[in-house]
Amino acid sequence: METTYKFKTNINCSGCVAAVTPHLNKTAHITHWEVDTTDPAKVLTVKATDTDAAEIEAIVKKAGFTAEQL
């Protein structure tokens, strides 16, 4: 079953998106993700199977950014 997660992040520009892309793309359970850099909360939306919010937060943190589930 696919679950959609939303996180407030500090991913705020195309360079930041480029930096986090390899980390999120290499995670097999993530089927789709996007960051709304125009939103003040810089919302990261992730669709994933067989994972949880804590795992996604850890991936974003490993990439050098913060993620707090909304």
KAJO-V415853 format. One line per field, one symbol per residue. ss: DSSP state (h for helix, s for strand, l for the rest). phi: phi as a letter, one per 30 degrees, with the letter a starting at -180 (. if undefined). A space follows every 10 residues. Layout:
# KAJO-V415853
ss = ???
phi = ???
This chain:
# KAJO-V415853
ss = lssssssssl lllhhhhhhh hhhhhlllls ssssssllll llsssssssl llhhhhhhhh hhllllsssl
phi = .dbccbbdbc dbaddddddd eddddddedd caaabcddde dhdccbcbbh bbddddeddd dddjbcbbdc
